[in-house]
Amino acid sequence: MPNFLLLQTAFIGDVVLATALVEKLHRSFPEAEIDFLLRKGNEGLLARHPHIRRVWVWDKSRGKYRHLWRLLRQIRAERYDGVINLQRFFSTGLLTAFSRGKARVGFDKNPWSFAFDRKVPHRWGTDETPLHEVERNLQLIAEWADDAFEPPRLYPPEDALDELEISRPYVCLAPTSVWFTKQWPAGKWVELLRRLPADHCVYLLGGPADHAVCERILQESGRE
């Protein structure tokens, strides 16, 4: 059976969007073994994912590059059929280039793309022809799957949902970001919350530092 490794060591939203590739590969190869490399702190997102065999965790906080070399040795031992790099950064490009994968795929803007077996043009899209990140990422696995769109998906444990006692439709939103340049203005979130159906429960997601912003958005939107 084929085995694949996906590399996405950025933040939570990036990992969530990358799950579209997991779904797509599983649909194309139901028996495939799919592994995922992410940064420490995000592993809980995929802890019970039914289509992922193993989650590799890169601890960037301490001994970043020492840990990177250890991961490289372990990854090389796996001899993956496909190593798919969703990032344009040097570190994951190096892992991909020296992974010993039979097919090493990534974006052409990665500094190690010269060592990849297949380079995919990294395009942002335009106002006339917008391109969602999921659509762009799915191009990385074009040789293994069809070109139909596949949405991201998480598999939260059922008991976690039971604890919340959710009895009506709900929406989860993450108004903040590690990068300010990626953060929508709070006023836009207020406007969005006001437009959501009144019978939907709204959960705003974030860390301790985001609490004040989320509270203000809820209050100004008139939501509880």
CORGICOR-V385136 format. One record per run of one state. SS is the DSSP state (helix for helix, strand for strand, loop for the rest). FROM is the first residue (numbers start at 1). TO is the last residue. If there is no record, write none. Layout:
ss: {SS,SS}
from: {FROM,FROM}
to: {TO,TO}
This chain:
ss: {loop,strand,loop,helix,loop,strand,loop,helix,loop,strand,loop,helix,loop,strand,loop,helix,loop,strand,loop,helix,loop,strand,loop,strand,loop,strand,loop,helix,loop,helix,loop,strand,loop,helix,loop,helix,loop,strand,loop,helix,loop}
from: {1,3,8,12,29,33,40,43,47,54,59,64,79,82,86,90,98,103,108,113,116,118,121,125,126,130,131,133,142,158,165,170,174,180,183,186,196,201,205,208,222}
to: {2,7,11,28,32,39,42,46,53,58,63,78,81,85,89,97,102,107,112,115,117,120,124,125,129,130,132,141,157,164,169,173,179,182,185,195,200,204,207,221,224}
